[in-house]
Amino acid sequence: MFASKLKIAGIVLLFFAAGASLTKCQDENYLAKIYNGLTSPELYVTPDMDLRTRLSNSEIKKIGWRDLLPNADQEVLEKYQSSAEKSLSEQVTLSLQATTDEQYQSALYSTNVVEHLIGKAVSISGYIVPIDLNEDRSVKRFFLVPYYGACIHYPPPPPNQLIYVDLIDGFSKIMMSQAFTLTGVLEKGLFEDHQGTSAYILNLSHITAFDEQPDEYRKH
C-alpha cells in the first residue's frame, strides 16, 4: 500500500517537473535555441578545401546589387527604374526619354564592373536561375539574379547585375521562388547564355537561405 502511494506521488512530481521545464523552455525560447543548435543554416558547402580555407581566413564583405554597379551606371538606371513612385504622366515622360537616352541604353547592356570588389570574399543574396543540370537534376551552373523572374518572366538585367556560378558538384535544394545568400570570391569575366550575359563570376563556397528582398533599390 505504501509502495503504491509512493509510486503515485512520484508520477505526480514527474508531471510537475515536466510542466515546469516546458514553461521554462517557452519563456526563455530554449526549444528554438536547441533546434538552431542542432541544425545548420548552410544548404551547400563547396568540396574545394582550398577555397573554404581561403574564405575562413578572409573578412567577408556583405554586398548588395547596387554595389555591383559603377557609379555612372547606377545613377542612370536609378533615374528610370525608380519611376514607379512617380505620377503616370511623369512615368510616361521618363519612358519616352529612356528610349533616346544613350547613357541609359548603354547601361542596360553594361559589362563594366566595380574593380575594387574583384578578388574579394563577398556574400550577396539573390535568386538562382539554372543554366545546366547534372544527371541527378541538381544544379551545376546558374545565374544569380537580383529579383524573382529575371531572365525567365522578365528581360535579363544588365550583365553587371548578373553573377555566373559553376559548381564542382551540384546544388539540389533549389526553389525558384526562394532567395539565397551566396558566399565566395568575386571575379570578373563574361559568360553568355541564351538567358542572359553576366559580367561577374562567383567562386562559390557556401549557400544559405535568405528570407528578405535581395534587390534593395530597384522598382520592378
C-alpha positions as CSV (number, residue, x, y, z in Angstrom):
1,M,0.0,0.0,0.0
2,F,2.8,2.4,0.9
3,A,4.7,1.5,-2.2
4,S,1.7,2.2,-4.3
5,K,1.2,5.7,-2.8
6,L,4.9,6.4,-3.2
7,K,4.6,5.4,-6.9
8,I,1.6,7.8,-7.4
9,A,3.5,10.6,-5.7
10,G,6.5,10.0,-7.9
11,I,4.3,10.2,-11.1
12,V,2.7,13.5,-9.9
13,L,6.1,15.0,-9.1
14,L,7.3,13.9,-12.6
15,F,4.4,15.7,-14.3
16,F,5.0,18.9,-12.2
17,A,8.7,18.8,-13.2
18,A,7.9,18.3,-16.8
19,G,5.4,21.2,-16.7
20,A,7.9,23.5,-15.1
21,S,10.6,22.6,-17.6
22,L,8.2,23.2,-20.5
23,T,7.2,26.6,-19.1
24,K,10.9,27.5,-18.8
25,C,11.5,26.4,-22.4
26,Q,8.7,28.6,-23.6
27,D,9.7,31.6,-21.5
28,E,13.3,31.5,-22.5
29,N,12.9,30.2,-26.0
30,Y,15.1,27.2,-25.2
31,L,13.4,25.0,-27.8
32,A,14.3,27.4,-30.6
33,K,17.9,27.6,-29.3
34,I,18.2,23.8,-29.2
35,Y,16.8,23.5,-32.7
36,N,19.1,26.1,-34.1
37,G,22.0,24.5,-32.4
38,L,21.2,21.1,-34.0
39,T,20.5,22.4,-37.5
40,S,22.9,24.1,-39.8
41,P,21.8,27.1,-41.9
42,E,24.2,26.0,-44.6
43,L,22.4,24.4,-47.6
44,Y,25.6,23.9,-49.6
45,V,29.3,23.9,-48.9
46,T,31.9,23.5,-51.6
47,P,34.1,20.4,-51.6
48,D,37.0,22.7,-52.6
49,M,39.0,22.8,-49.4
50,D,41.4,25.4,-50.7
51,L,38.5,27.8,-51.3
52,R,37.0,27.0,-47.9
53,T,40.3,27.7,-46.2
54,R,40.7,31.0,-48.1
55,L,37.2,32.1,-47.0
56,S,37.8,31.1,-43.4
57,N,40.9,33.3,-43.3
58,S,39.2,36.3,-45.1
59,E,37.0,39.1,-44.0
60,I,33.7,38.5,-45.9
61,K,32.1,41.7,-47.2
62,K,28.3,41.7,-47.4
63,I,27.3,43.5,-50.6
64,G,24.0,44.4,-52.3
65,W,23.2,44.6,-56.0
66,R,23.7,48.3,-56.0
67,D,27.4,47.7,-55.0
68,L,28.0,45.8,-58.3
69,L,27.1,48.9,-60.4
70,P,29.8,51.5,-61.3
71,N,28.6,55.0,-60.2
72,A,27.7,56.1,-63.7
73,D,25.5,53.1,-64.5
74,Q,23.9,53.3,-61.0
75,E,22.8,56.9,-61.5
76,V,21.2,56.4,-64.9
77,L,19.5,53.1,-64.0
78,E,18.0,54.6,-60.8
79,K,16.7,57.6,-62.7
80,Y,14.5,55.4,-64.9
81,Q,13.9,52.3,-62.9
82,S,12.7,54.0,-59.8
83,S,9.8,55.6,-61.6
84,A,7.0,53.5,-60.0
85,E,6.6,56.1,-57.2
86,K,6.0,58.9,-59.7
87,S,2.8,60.0,-61.3
88,L,1.5,58.4,-64.5
89,S,2.4,61.5,-66.6
90,E,5.9,61.5,-65.1
91,Q,6.3,57.8,-65.9
92,V,5.3,58.3,-69.5
93,T,7.7,61.2,-69.9
94,L,10.6,59.1,-68.4
95,S,9.7,56.2,-70.6
96,L,10.0,58.4,-73.7
97,Q,13.2,59.9,-72.5
98,A,14.7,56.4,-71.8
99,T,14.3,55.4,-75.5
100,T,16.5,58.2,-76.7
101,D,18.9,58.4,-73.7
102,E,22.2,56.8,-74.9
103,Q,23.6,56.5,-71.4
104,Y,20.6,54.6,-70.2
105,Q,20.6,52.3,-73.3
106,S,24.3,51.7,-72.7
107,A,23.8,50.9,-69.0
108,L,21.2,48.2,-69.9
109,Y,24.0,46.2,-71.6
110,S,26.9,47.4,-69.5
111,T,29.7,45.0,-68.7
112,N,31.6,47.5,-66.6
113,V,32.4,46.1,-63.1
114,V,33.4,47.6,-59.8
115,E,37.1,46.9,-59.8
116,H,37.7,47.1,-56.0
117,L,35.4,44.2,-55.4
118,I,37.3,41.8,-57.8
119,G,39.1,39.1,-55.9
120,K,37.3,39.9,-52.7
121,A,35.4,37.4,-50.4
122,V,31.8,38.6,-50.5
123,S,28.3,37.4,-49.7
124,I,25.3,38.5,-51.7
125,S,21.6,37.5,-51.8
126,G,19.5,36.8,-54.9
127,Y,17.6,34.2,-56.9
128,I,19.0,31.2,-58.7
129,V,18.3,30.7,-62.5
130,P,19.6,27.3,-63.5
131,I,21.6,27.0,-66.7
132,D,22.8,23.4,-66.6
133,L,21.8,20.4,-64.5
134,N,23.6,17.2,-63.5
135,E,22.1,13.8,-64.2
136,D,20.6,13.7,-60.7
137,R,18.8,17.0,-61.5
138,S,21.0,19.1,-59.2
139,V,22.0,22.5,-60.5
140,K,25.6,22.5,-61.9
141,R,25.7,26.0,-63.5
142,F,23.5,29.0,-62.8
143,F,23.0,32.8,-62.8
144,L,22.4,34.6,-59.5
145,V,19.9,37.4,-60.2
146,P,18.6,40.4,-58.2
147,Y,14.9,39.7,-58.3
148,Y,12.5,36.8,-58.9
149,G,11.6,36.2,-62.5
150,A,14.7,37.8,-64.0
151,C,15.8,36.0,-67.2
152,I,12.6,33.9,-67.1
153,H,9.5,36.1,-66.8
154,Y,11.3,39.4,-67.3
155,P,14.1,40.5,-69.6
156,P,17.6,39.9,-68.1
157,P,19.2,42.6,-66.0
158,P,22.4,44.3,-67.3
159,P,25.4,42.0,-67.4
160,N,26.9,43.7,-64.3
161,Q,23.7,42.7,-62.4
162,L,24.2,39.0,-63.2
163,I,26.6,36.6,-61.5
164,Y,27.6,33.4,-63.0
165,V,28.3,30.3,-60.8
166,D,29.8,27.0,-61.9
167,L,29.8,24.3,-59.2
168,I,32.2,21.4,-58.8
169,D,29.4,19.2,-57.9
170,G,25.8,20.4,-57.7
171,F,23.1,22.1,-55.6
172,S,19.9,20.1,-55.1
173,K,18.0,22.3,-52.6
174,I,16.8,24.9,-55.1
175,M,13.4,26.5,-55.2
176,M,12.9,29.1,-57.9
177,S,10.9,31.4,-55.6
178,Q,13.4,31.1,-52.7
179,A,16.1,33.7,-52.3
180,F,19.6,32.5,-51.2
181,T,22.7,34.1,-49.8
182,L,25.8,33.0,-51.6
183,T,29.3,33.4,-50.2
184,G,32.5,33.2,-52.3
185,V,35.2,35.0,-54.1
186,L,34.0,37.5,-56.7
187,E,35.8,37.7,-60.1
188,K,35.1,39.4,-63.4
189,G,34.6,37.5,-66.6
190,L,31.9,37.4,-69.3
191,F,29.7,34.4,-69.6
192,E,27.0,34.4,-72.3
193,D,23.9,32.2,-72.3
194,H,20.5,32.5,-74.2
195,Q,19.0,33.6,-70.8
196,G,21.5,36.5,-70.4
197,T,25.1,37.6,-70.1
198,S,27.0,38.1,-66.9
199,A,30.0,40.3,-66.2
200,Y,30.8,38.7,-62.8
201,I,31.7,35.2,-61.7
202,L,31.5,33.9,-58.2
203,N,33.8,31.1,-57.0
204,L,31.1,29.7,-54.6
205,S,31.9,28.5,-51.1
206,H,28.6,28.5,-49.2
207,I,24.8,28.8,-49.8
208,T,22.2,29.7,-47.1
209,A,18.6,30.6,-47.3
210,F,17.5,34.3,-47.4
211,D,14.1,35.5,-46.4
212,E,14.0,39.1,-47.3
213,Q,14.1,41.1,-50.6
214,P,17.6,40.9,-52.2
215,D,17.2,43.8,-54.5
216,E,17.2,46.8,-52.2
217,Y,16.6,49.8,-54.5
218,R,15.1,48.8,-57.9
219,K,11.3,49.0,-58.6
220,H,10.1,46.3,-61.0
